[in-house]
Amino acid sequence: MSKLTKIERDTEIYYNQSNAPMLIRTNDPKLIRKLNALAADFPELCKLTEEDEICGSYFEVDKHRVSIHVTRPYSEERRQRQSQWARENGLKGNTSSK
């Protein structure tokens, strides 16, 4: 696959409430690696159905293997508490507010 910019590395997920598998089309190399590993270890749950240079890779995935996690933003108070806890416990990283 040719080198794509981050904006071009898109993923489409086709899902319906039937028992059919979820269809995933992606150009994201990290996601392709994860799905290929899942397909290698569990071919009954995930399989690569098509791959091309232009549109990316297409997978059929058992819908119980994929989840979408939606979170609410942290309050400023919670961010400050977590930042303080991280400083006190020696954790490194960016703890400043964005």
Helices and strands as residue ranges (DSSP letters): G 6-8, E 11-14, E 22-26, H 29-41, E 46-52, E 56-61, G 63-65, H 76-88
